[in-house]
């Protein structure tokens, strides 16, 4: 939600902390593009989107984009950074499972992951739909939200666990994008 002086009827709230001022399923459709990954409290926002809308569309950068070096062009250090500098989460979904996943972004682990894999921007160029992740929700079933946060795993195993999640995220996001494109087109 935001405020625009040209439209005096807009609502200004903090979407990470304040309940949306709408009843359950009062809104026909919510369009949320490239927002969730920026938030510090994305679970709250997602729950409010799903609570207040009959249908919603959520789009985020794909995990593949978030591990691509030099994708962001902000400042001289950005060429050495993986994904988008200002993002807090790697977000992906599975439309078939009606699930959205969130992984806190850990640049140090991503750097190690990249050094052990040959993924790069050329994989994104092969499939233009791989740049983003797409998710639709509808009035008929409540989406699942899974966040990998505060995981109690010993530090030596945490890196392997994070990389395993990241590998799954990339694969699932590509599968999800392919499914989305086949369903839409």
N, CA, C and O of each residue as an XYZ file, in Angstrom:
740
protein
N       0.859     -1.158      0.000
C       0.000      0.000      0.000
C       0.906      1.221      0.000
O       2.046      1.163      0.462
N       0.406      2.284     -0.503
C       1.222      3.491     -0.536
C       0.361      4.720     -0.607
O      -0.864      4.651     -0.509
N       1.005      5.829     -0.775
C       0.279      7.078     -0.839
C       0.713      7.852     -2.069
O       1.898      7.904     -2.400
N      -0.259      8.452     -2.742
C       0.010      9.295     -3.889
C      -0.902     10.502     -3.787
O      -2.125     10.366     -3.778
N      -0.301     11.695     -3.711
C      -1.096     12.912     -3.527
C      -2.082     13.168     -4.666
O      -3.049     13.906     -4.478
N      -1.865     12.585     -5.825
C      -2.803     12.730     -6.946
C      -4.094     11.960     -6.701
O      -5.136     12.273     -7.278
N      -4.013     10.946     -5.837
C      -5.171     10.104     -5.542
C      -5.443     10.151     -4.048
O      -4.878      9.357     -3.296
N      -6.289     11.055     -3.608
C      -6.489     11.251     -2.168
C      -7.127     10.056     -1.448
O      -7.083      9.987     -0.219
N      -7.707      9.134     -2.180
C      -8.345      7.988     -1.543
C      -7.399      6.806     -1.332
O      -7.839      5.724     -0.944
N      -6.105      7.005     -1.585
C      -5.174      5.901     -1.353
C      -5.001      5.670      0.143
O      -5.266      6.551      0.962
N      -4.558      4.485      0.473
C      -4.372      4.090      1.872
C      -2.880      3.980      2.134
O      -2.158      3.354      1.359
N      -2.420      4.574      3.200
C      -1.013      4.535      3.540
C      -0.824      3.691      4.799
O      -1.172      4.116      5.900
N      -0.267      2.486      4.624
C       0.009      1.610      5.771
C       1.379      0.960      5.598
O       1.929      0.926      4.497
N       1.908      0.457      6.677
C       3.130     -0.318      6.638
C       2.725     -1.771      6.369
O       2.187     -2.441      7.250
N       2.986     -2.253      5.152
C       2.493     -3.584      4.764
C       3.198     -4.720      5.495
O       2.798     -5.877      5.367
N       4.240     -4.406      6.257
C       4.941     -5.441      7.015
C       4.450     -5.554      8.453
O       4.794     -6.503      9.157
N       3.649     -4.589      8.890
C       3.227     -4.599     10.289
C       1.751     -4.314     10.509
O       1.190     -4.730     11.523
N       1.115     -3.617      9.588
C      -0.278     -3.219      9.791
C      -1.209     -4.073      8.940
O      -0.979     -4.265      7.746
N      -2.246     -4.575      9.560
C      -3.241     -5.358      8.818
C      -3.820     -4.496      7.714
O      -4.043     -3.299      7.895
N      -4.060     -5.113      6.576
C      -4.698     -4.385      5.482
C      -6.111     -4.020      5.934
O      -6.786     -4.839      6.559
N      -6.564     -2.819      5.631
C      -7.871     -2.364      6.135
C      -9.050     -2.890      5.302
O      -9.927     -2.131      4.889
N      -9.044     -4.190      5.073
C     -10.093     -4.823      4.282
C     -10.548     -6.099      4.982
O      -9.795     -6.725      5.728
N     -11.772     -6.459      4.726
C     -12.315     -7.713      5.253
C     -11.730     -8.885      4.482
O     -11.106     -8.710      3.436
N     -11.938    -10.065      5.006
C     -11.513    -11.272      4.311
C     -12.159    -11.329      2.928
O     -13.371    -11.169      2.784
N     -11.331    -11.558      1.928
C     -11.742    -11.718      0.526
C     -12.522    -10.511     -0.025
O     -13.326    -10.653     -0.947
N     -12.279     -9.349      0.538
C     -12.964     -8.143      0.063
C     -12.409     -7.645     -1.273
O     -13.145     -7.071     -2.075
N     -11.116     -7.863     -1.510
C     -10.456     -7.386     -2.722
C     -10.546     -8.485     -3.784
O     -10.257     -9.650     -3.509
N     -10.946     -8.108     -4.987
C     -11.046     -9.094     -6.060
C      -9.676     -9.611     -6.502
O      -9.503    -10.810     -6.724
N      -8.696     -8.697     -6.630
C      -7.404     -9.110     -7.168
C      -6.300     -8.214     -6.618
O      -6.430     -6.990     -6.606
N      -5.211     -8.833     -6.163
C      -4.021     -8.095     -5.739
C      -2.871     -8.498     -6.649
O      -2.611     -9.681     -6.870
N      -2.198     -7.492     -7.164
C      -1.029     -7.665     -8.021
C       0.191     -7.222     -7.223
O       0.282     -6.064     -6.816
N       1.121     -8.131     -7.000
C       2.296     -7.843     -6.175
C       3.533     -8.280     -6.960
O       3.831     -9.470     -7.055
N       4.234     -7.322     -7.510
C       5.382     -7.631     -8.373
C       6.663     -7.060     -7.772
O       6.770     -5.853     -7.552
N       7.619     -7.922     -7.511
C       8.941     -7.554     -7.022
C       8.880     -6.721     -5.744
O       9.451     -5.634     -5.654
N       8.166     -7.272     -4.759
C       8.023     -6.628     -3.458
C       8.439     -7.582     -2.339
O       9.207     -7.197     -1.457
N       7.953     -8.792     -2.361
C       8.118     -9.744     -1.252
C       9.586     -9.939     -0.883
O       9.913    -10.000      0.302
N      10.467    -10.036     -1.861
C      11.889    -10.279     -1.605
C      12.583     -9.105     -0.901
O      13.650     -9.278     -0.313
N      11.977     -7.912     -0.962
C      12.558     -6.720     -0.337
C      12.209     -6.592      1.138
O      12.876     -5.865      1.874
N      11.185     -7.281      1.564
C      10.639     -7.076      2.906
C      11.469     -7.765      3.990
O      12.215     -8.707      3.726
N      11.314     -7.265      5.215
C      11.937     -7.937      6.358
C      10.934     -8.850      7.059
O      11.322     -9.732      7.825
N       9.647     -8.639      6.796
C       8.586     -9.465      7.388
C       7.624     -9.927      6.282
O       6.447     -9.568      6.298
N       8.120    -10.719      5.328
C       7.291    -11.090      4.186
C       6.126    -12.017      4.528
O       5.112    -12.010      3.830
N       6.253    -12.806      5.582
C       5.174    -13.728      5.962
C       3.909    -12.940      6.285
O       2.823    -13.293      5.826
N       4.043    -11.893      7.058
C       2.886    -11.070      7.431
C       2.206    -10.532      6.176
O       0.986    -10.619      6.036
N       2.995     -9.981      5.275
C       2.442     -9.394      4.053
C       1.747    -10.445      3.194
O       0.647    -10.208      2.696
N       2.375    -11.596      3.017
C       1.757    -12.660      2.228
C       0.422    -13.107      2.841
O      -0.571    -13.286      2.135
N       0.419    -13.280      4.153
C      -0.827    -13.696      4.814
C      -1.928    -12.667      4.609
O      -3.090    -13.027      4.419
N      -1.571    -11.401      4.646
C      -2.564    -10.347      4.430
C      -3.053    -10.321      2.978
O      -4.234    -10.091      2.721
N      -2.153    -10.555      2.047
C      -2.562    -10.633      0.634
C      -3.568    -11.762      0.459
O      -4.620    -11.576     -0.153
N      -3.244    -12.929      0.998
C      -4.115    -14.090      0.833
C      -5.417    -13.946      1.622
O      -6.460    -14.444      1.197
N      -5.359    -13.279      2.745
C      -6.567    -13.075      3.558
C      -7.555    -12.120      2.869
O      -8.760    -12.372      2.854
N      -7.044    -11.046      2.312
C      -7.924     -9.988      1.808
C      -8.337    -10.153      0.352
O      -9.304     -9.526     -0.080
N      -7.636    -10.975     -0.413
C      -7.936    -11.060     -1.847
C      -8.558    -12.392     -2.242
O      -8.258    -13.443     -1.676
N      -9.429    -12.307     -3.228
C      -9.993    -13.526     -3.804
C      -8.974    -14.188     -4.725
O      -8.878    -15.413     -4.794
N      -8.226    -13.362     -5.422
C      -7.193    -13.831     -6.340
C      -5.981    -12.908     -6.186
O      -6.118    -11.723     -5.882
N      -4.800    -13.475     -6.402
C      -3.605    -12.636     -6.371
C      -2.561    -13.197     -7.322
O      -2.542    -14.383     -7.653
N      -1.704    -12.296     -7.739
C      -0.562    -12.646     -8.584
C       0.671    -12.092     -7.886
O       0.738    -10.903     -7.574
N       1.642    -12.960     -7.644
C       2.877    -12.557     -6.990
C       4.038    -12.947     -7.900
O       4.148    -14.089     -8.345
N       4.898    -11.967     -8.162
C       6.065    -12.206     -9.001
C       7.297    -11.733     -8.248
O       7.300    -10.650     -7.664
N       8.338    -12.544     -8.264
C       9.605    -12.217     -7.613
C      10.742    -12.587     -8.568
O      10.531    -13.355     -9.507
N      11.928    -12.058     -8.340
C      13.069    -12.554     -9.115
C      13.281    -14.032     -8.794
O      13.050    -14.457     -7.663
N      13.705    -14.795     -9.753
C      13.914    -16.224     -9.522
C      15.176    -16.447     -8.694
O      16.044    -15.577     -8.633
N      15.276    -17.615     -8.059
C      16.517    -17.945     -7.356
C      17.725    -17.909     -8.295
O      18.830    -17.571     -7.870
N      17.522    -18.252     -9.553
C      18.614    -18.216    -10.518
C      19.111    -16.778    -10.714
O      20.316    -16.543    -10.806
N      18.187    -15.826    -10.778
C      18.588    -14.417    -10.876
C      19.307    -13.972     -9.611
O      20.250    -13.183     -9.672
N      18.860    -14.481     -8.459
C      19.446    -14.071     -7.182
C      20.846    -14.632     -6.935
O      21.525    -14.201     -6.004
N      21.282    -15.583     -7.754
C      22.646    -16.095     -7.604
C      23.523    -15.716     -8.794
O      24.640    -16.216     -8.927
N      23.028    -14.849     -9.646
C      23.786    -14.425    -10.818
C      24.644    -13.212    -10.459
O      24.137    -12.208     -9.958
N      25.912    -13.314    -10.715
C      26.861    -12.252    -10.379
C      26.685    -11.065    -11.316
O      26.530    -11.232    -12.526
N      26.710     -9.858    -10.739
C      26.684     -8.636    -11.524
C      25.344     -8.276    -12.125
O      25.289     -7.454    -13.039
N      24.260     -8.863    -11.642
C      22.936     -8.596    -12.208
C      22.443     -7.194    -11.842
O      21.660     -6.590    -12.575
N      22.910     -6.689    -10.706
C      22.509     -5.379    -10.204
C      23.572     -4.350    -10.605
O      24.767     -4.627    -10.507
N      23.154     -3.194    -11.045
C      24.112     -2.182    -11.484
C      24.156     -0.977    -10.557
O      24.177      0.161    -11.025
N      24.169     -1.209     -9.259
C      24.220     -0.121     -8.287
C      25.602     -0.050     -7.649
O      25.938     -0.870     -6.794
N      26.392      0.918     -8.060
C      27.690      1.129     -7.444
C      28.781      0.256     -8.015
O      28.514     -0.708     -8.733
N      30.015      0.601     -7.690
C      31.153     -0.100     -8.260
C      31.334     -1.503     -7.711
O      31.938     -2.336     -8.387
N      30.839     -1.806     -6.515
C      30.979     -3.152     -5.956
C      29.898     -4.107     -6.448
O      29.968     -5.307     -6.184
N      28.913     -3.596     -7.151
C      27.791     -4.441     -7.554
C      28.198     -5.548     -8.522
O      27.542     -6.589     -8.571
N      29.251     -5.349     -9.283
C      29.686     -6.380    -10.228
C      30.227     -7.609     -9.514
O      30.337     -8.679    -10.112
N      30.564     -7.460     -8.237
C      31.060     -8.580     -7.451
C      29.977     -9.188     -6.563
O      30.252    -10.097     -5.780
N      28.774     -8.700     -6.680
C      27.675     -9.133     -5.824
C      26.771    -10.075     -6.599
O      26.619     -9.946     -7.814
N      26.172    -11.021     -5.891
C      25.284    -11.986     -6.521
C      23.832    -11.580     -6.299
O      23.421    -11.325     -5.167
N      23.070    -11.522     -7.360
C      21.665    -11.161     -7.265
C      21.488     -9.665     -7.061
O      22.351     -8.864     -7.419
N      20.367     -9.312     -6.487
C      20.034     -7.911     -6.269
C      20.473     -7.496     -4.867
O      20.139     -8.152     -3.880
N      21.212     -6.418     -4.794
C      21.845     -5.984     -3.553
C      20.844     -5.742     -2.434
O      21.121     -6.080     -1.283
N      19.704     -5.174     -2.740
C      18.755     -4.758     -1.701
C      17.773     -5.847     -1.267
O      16.917     -5.579     -0.423
N      17.861     -7.041     -1.798
C      16.916     -8.099     -1.451
C      17.311     -8.817     -0.169
O      18.483     -9.111      0.066
N      16.314     -9.088      0.645
C      16.515     -9.801      1.902
C      16.254    -11.300      1.784
O      16.778    -12.092      2.567
N      15.442    -11.684      0.801
C      15.037    -13.084      0.661
C      15.159    -13.549     -0.772
O      15.008    -12.777     -1.719
N      15.436    -14.837     -0.905
C      15.276    -15.534     -2.176
C      13.893    -16.163     -2.082
O      13.595    -16.885     -1.131
N      13.051    -15.886     -3.072
C      11.654    -16.329     -3.032
C      11.373    -17.158     -4.286
O      11.765    -16.781     -5.390
N      10.699    -18.275     -4.106
C      10.254    -19.083     -5.229
C       8.955    -19.756     -4.841
O       8.537    -19.727     -3.684
N       8.327    -20.362     -5.833
C       7.041    -20.993     -5.543
C       6.866    -22.244     -6.367
O       7.641    -22.555     -7.272
N       5.818    -22.941     -6.010
C       5.391    -24.111     -6.753
C       3.883    -23.983     -6.894
O       3.134    -24.185     -5.938
N       3.456    -23.647     -8.089
C       2.023    -23.445     -8.330
C       1.253    -24.742     -8.102
O       0.160    -24.727     -7.536
N       1.825    -25.863     -8.543
C       1.139    -27.148     -8.381
C       0.930    -27.495     -6.908
O      -0.112    -28.038     -6.542
N       1.915    -27.185     -6.062
C       1.804    -27.471     -4.625
C       1.151    -26.330     -3.853
O       0.919    -26.444     -2.650
N       0.851    -25.224     -4.547
C       0.225    -24.058     -3.927
C       1.074    -23.548     -2.750
O       0.563    -23.281     -1.662
N       2.384    -23.421     -3.004
C       3.323    -23.088     -1.944
C       4.305    -22.005     -2.394
O       4.788    -22.004     -3.527
N       4.579    -21.088     -1.471
C       5.622    -20.078     -1.653
C       6.704    -20.355     -0.614
O       6.411    -20.628      0.550
N       7.961    -20.280     -1.054
C       9.110    -20.538     -0.193
C       9.934    -19.257     -0.062
O      10.054    -18.478     -1.008
N      10.497    -19.058      1.129
C      11.361    -17.907      1.387
C      12.627    -18.378      2.069
O      12.579    -19.114      3.055
N      13.765    -17.948      1.536
C      15.060    -18.287      2.097
C      15.817    -16.986      2.347
O      16.072    -16.238      1.403
N      16.187    -16.694      3.616
C      16.976    -15.481      3.857
C      18.241    -15.512      2.995
O      18.911    -16.539      2.888
N      18.548    -14.379      2.392
C      19.669    -14.321      1.471
C      20.986    -14.255      2.246
O      21.192    -13.355      3.061
N      21.872    -15.216      1.984
C      23.180    -15.274      2.616
C      24.225    -15.211      1.509
O      24.523    -16.217      0.865
N      24.776    -14.021      1.296
C      25.683    -13.794      0.180
C      26.965    -14.610      0.307
O      27.514    -15.054     -0.702
N      27.447    -14.813      1.520
C      28.679    -15.596      1.691
C      28.491    -17.037      1.238
O      29.350    -17.594      0.555
N      27.379    -17.634      1.615
C      27.127    -19.018      1.186
C      26.881    -19.058     -0.318
O      27.348    -19.971     -0.998
N      26.155    -18.080     -0.837
C      25.903    -18.035     -2.288
C      27.227    -17.940     -3.041
O      27.398    -18.596     -4.068
N      28.153    -17.143     -2.550
C      29.469    -17.021     -3.176
C      30.163    -18.384     -3.239
O      30.721    -18.743     -4.276
N      30.134    -19.143     -2.145
C      30.724    -20.488     -2.132
C      29.988    -21.420     -3.079
O      30.604    -22.238     -3.763
N      28.664    -21.292     -3.116
C      27.843    -22.114     -4.005
C      28.218    -21.860     -5.458
O      28.374    -22.799     -6.239
N      28.360    -20.585     -5.819
C      28.700    -20.222     -7.195
C      30.078    -20.764     -7.565
O      30.275    -21.264     -8.672
N      31.017    -20.667     -6.651
C      32.359    -21.158     -6.944
C      32.383    -22.661     -7.178
O      33.305    -23.173     -7.813
N      31.379    -23.375     -6.673
C      31.350    -24.824     -6.869
C      30.382    -25.239     -7.981
O      30.211    -26.431     -8.236
N      29.755    -24.274     -8.639
C      28.825    -24.550     -9.738
C      29.162    -23.653    -10.917
O      29.841    -22.638    -10.760
N      28.696    -24.022    -12.076
C      29.009    -23.234    -13.267
C      27.807    -22.414    -13.739
O      27.699    -22.093    -14.923
N      26.910    -22.078    -12.819
C      25.752    -21.283    -13.192
C      26.182    -19.843    -13.451
O      27.027    -19.296    -12.743
N      25.590    -19.246    -14.468
C      25.891    -17.845    -14.731
C      24.741    -17.203    -15.505
O      23.696    -17.820    -15.707
N      24.938    -16.002    -15.921
C      23.875    -15.237    -16.572
C      23.405    -15.880    -17.877
O      22.272    -15.647    -18.299
N      24.238    -16.669    -18.512
C      23.849    -17.290    -19.778
C      22.682    -18.254    -19.606
O      21.897    -18.453    -20.533
N      22.563    -18.855    -18.421
C      21.415    -19.724    -18.171
C      20.131    -18.915    -18.120
O      19.068    -19.400    -18.509
N      20.228    -17.683    -17.641
C      19.050    -16.819    -17.637
C      18.687    -16.388    -19.050
O      17.508    -16.256    -19.379
N      19.685    -16.173    -19.877
C      19.428    -15.719    -21.243
C      18.801    -16.810    -22.101
O      18.090    -16.508    -23.060
N      19.056    -18.082    -21.769
C      18.462    -19.194    -22.510
C      16.947    -19.209    -22.393
O      16.245    -19.541    -23.348
N      16.453    -18.851    -21.232
C      15.016    -18.893    -20.973
C      14.605    -17.585    -20.301
O      14.814    -17.420    -19.099
N      14.024    -16.653    -21.058
C      13.681    -15.350    -20.473
C      12.702    -15.440    -19.311
O      12.649    -14.528    -18.486
N      11.935    -16.503    -19.228
C      10.999    -16.639    -18.118
C      11.689    -17.091    -16.837
O      11.081    -17.063    -15.767
N      12.941    -17.503    -16.932
C      13.682    -17.927    -15.748
C      14.142    -16.745    -14.895
O      14.641    -16.946    -13.788
N      13.985    -15.526    -15.386
C      14.375    -14.342    -14.613
C      13.459    -14.129    -13.417
O      13.870    -13.559    -12.406
N      12.235    -14.581    -13.532
C      11.248    -14.335    -12.484
C      10.621    -15.634    -12.020
O      10.749    -16.682    -12.654
N       9.947    -15.530    -10.905
C       9.151    -16.627    -10.381
C       7.708    -16.130    -10.301
O       7.470    -14.972     -9.955
N       6.759    -16.983    -10.614
C       5.360    -16.578    -10.744
C       4.480    -17.413     -9.826
O       4.683    -18.617     -9.665
N       3.502    -16.750     -9.231
C       2.587    -17.462     -8.353
C       1.195    -16.841     -8.425
O       1.039    -15.623     -8.337
N       0.198    -17.689     -8.584
C      -1.201    -17.270     -8.538
C      -1.856    -17.893     -7.317
O      -1.609    -19.058     -7.004
N      -2.669    -17.143     -6.642
C      -3.509    -17.738     -5.610
C      -4.948    -17.473     -5.982
O      -5.259    -16.518     -6.693
N      -5.815    -18.325     -5.493
C      -7.228    -18.145     -5.800
C      -8.072    -18.320     -4.550
O      -7.578    -18.696     -3.488
N      -9.315    -18.046     -4.699
C     -10.282    -18.055     -3.612
C     -10.540    -19.459     -3.062
O     -11.136    -19.603     -1.994
N     -10.105    -20.476     -3.768
C     -10.509    -21.837     -3.445
C      -9.585    -22.566     -2.472
O     -10.016    -23.486     -1.776
N      -8.321    -22.161     -2.422
C      -7.425    -22.849     -1.495
C      -6.388    -21.877     -0.946
O      -5.844    -21.043     -1.671
N      -6.133    -22.003      0.334
C      -5.182    -21.130      1.006
C      -3.758    -21.600      0.691
O      -3.434    -22.765      0.921
N      -2.904    -20.713      0.169
C      -1.530    -21.110     -0.144
C      -0.712    -21.420      1.112
O      -0.962    -20.876      2.188
N       0.257    -22.295      0.945
C       1.217    -22.600      2.004
C       2.375    -21.627      1.895
O       2.761    -21.227      0.796
N       2.924    -21.251      3.029
C       4.102    -20.386      3.062
C       5.156    -21.096      3.904
O       4.917    -21.427      5.065
N       6.316    -21.325      3.310
C       7.401    -21.989      4.029
C       8.595    -21.043      4.051
O       9.061    -20.586      3.007
N       9.079    -20.759      5.247
C      10.251    -19.904      5.395
C      11.355    -20.692      6.076
O      11.132    -21.346      7.095
N      12.547    -20.622      5.502
C      13.718    -21.279      6.075
C      14.456    -20.227      6.898
O      15.366    -19.561      6.403
N      14.054    -20.089      8.155
C      14.635    -19.065      9.009
C      14.843    -19.654     10.400
O      14.051    -20.475     10.864
N      15.895    -19.233     11.044
C      16.217    -19.714     12.392
C      16.264    -21.235     12.452
O      15.707    -21.849     13.361
N      16.915    -21.816     11.502
C      17.026    -23.273     11.426
C      18.099    -23.727     12.406
O      19.225    -23.229     12.371
N      17.760    -24.658     13.271
C      18.694    -25.150     14.283
C      19.522    -26.302     13.736
O      19.246    -27.473     13.996
N      20.537    -25.938     12.977
C      21.446    -26.929     12.403
C      22.858    -26.484     12.778
O      23.165    -25.296     12.680
N      23.717    -27.392     13.200
C      25.097    -26.997     13.509
C      25.728    -26.245     12.336
O      25.461    -26.560     11.176
N      26.556    -25.263     12.636
C      27.090    -24.370     11.605
C      27.820    -25.098     10.481
O      27.740    -24.671      9.329
N      28.526    -26.182     10.782
C      29.226    -26.895      9.717
C      28.255    -27.582      8.758
O      28.581    -27.769      7.586
N      27.092    -27.953      9.225
C      26.084    -28.561      8.356
C      25.150    -27.531      7.728
O      24.491    -27.817      6.728
N      25.090    -26.342      8.307
C      24.171    -25.319      7.814
C      24.495    -24.916      6.375
O      23.591    -24.738      5.558
N      25.778    -24.774      6.069
C      26.165    -24.382      4.707
C      25.679    -25.426      3.713
O      25.115    -25.074      2.676
N      25.888    -26.702      4.012
C      25.418    -27.765      3.109
C      23.901    -27.763      2.992
O      23.357    -27.959      1.906
N      23.223    -27.542      4.105
C      21.767    -27.493      4.097
C      21.274    -26.313      3.255
O      20.339    -26.462      2.469
N      21.892    -25.154      3.415
C      21.528    -23.965      2.651
C      21.726    -24.210      1.153
O      20.863    -23.867      0.345
N      22.862    -24.802      0.791
C      23.155    -25.085     -0.618
C      22.165    -26.097     -1.178
O      21.752    -25.983     -2.333
N      21.783    -27.074     -0.384
C      20.766    -28.046     -0.816
C      19.430    -27.344     -1.086
O      18.771    -27.612     -2.091
N      19.047    -26.460     -0.194
C      17.802    -25.695     -0.397
C      17.922    -24.840     -1.662
O      16.988    -24.775     -2.460
N      19.060    -24.193     -1.839
C      19.270    -23.341     -3.007
C      19.206    -24.141     -4.309
O      18.603    -23.689     -5.282
N      19.814    -25.310     -4.335
C      19.724    -26.187     -5.516
C      18.275    -26.555     -5.810
O      17.831    -26.494     -6.956
N      17.541    -26.938     -4.766
C      16.121    -27.266     -4.944
C      15.329    -26.063     -5.407
O      14.439    -26.187     -6.249
N      15.647    -24.893     -4.861
C      14.939    -23.659     -5.238
C      15.120    -23.358     -6.721
O      14.162    -23.001     -7.406
N      16.334    -23.499     -7.212
C      16.605    -23.225     -8.631
C      15.824    -24.183     -9.510
O      15.153    -23.767    -10.455
N      15.914    -25.481     -9.192
C      15.202    -26.480     -9.986
C      13.696    -26.253     -9.929
O      13.026    -26.254    -10.962
N      13.169    -26.059     -8.735
C      11.721    -25.895     -8.582
C      11.223    -24.616     -9.255
O      10.135    -24.594     -9.831
N      12.020    -23.559     -9.178
C      11.630    -22.303     -9.812
C      11.593    -22.430    -11.334
O      10.687    -21.902    -11.979
N      12.569    -23.123    -11.904
C      12.581    -23.336    -13.357
C      11.385    -24.195    -13.762
O      10.700    -23.890    -14.739
N      11.134    -25.270    -13.011
C       9.959    -26.113    -13.283
C       8.673    -25.305    -13.169
O       7.768    -25.446    -13.992
N       8.596    -24.458    -12.146
C       7.411    -23.632    -11.919
C       7.212    -22.646    -13.070
O       6.090    -22.455    -13.537
N       8.303    -22.017    -13.529
C       8.206    -21.069    -14.642
C       7.742    -21.766    -15.910
O       6.912    -21.235    -16.647
N       8.276    -22.958    -16.166
C       7.851    -23.724    -17.340
C       6.367    -24.080    -17.245
O       5.630    -23.956    -18.223
N       5.939    -24.519    -16.074
C       4.525    -24.850    -15.863
C       3.659    -23.609    -16.056
O       2.618    -23.670    -16.711
N       4.082    -22.499    -15.495
C       3.347    -21.230    -15.615
C       3.192    -20.846    -17.085
O       2.099    -20.488    -17.524
N       4.289    -20.922    -17.845
C       4.238    -20.531    -19.252
C       3.362    -21.486    -20.077
O       2.652    -21.039    -20.978
N       3.403    -22.764    -19.789
C       2.560    -23.729    -20.502
C       1.088    -23.496    -20.176
O       0.228    -23.631    -21.047
N       0.799    -23.150    -18.935
C      -0.584    -22.944    -18.507
C      -1.154    -21.649    -19.085
O      -2.310    -21.606    -19.506
N      -0.344    -20.607    -19.103
C      -0.807    -19.293    -19.563
C      -0.874    -19.210    -21.076
O      -1.843    -18.691    -21.631
N       0.163    -19.725    -21.756
C       0.225    -19.580    -23.200
C      -0.204    -20.841    -23.838
O      -0.225    -20.936    -25.065
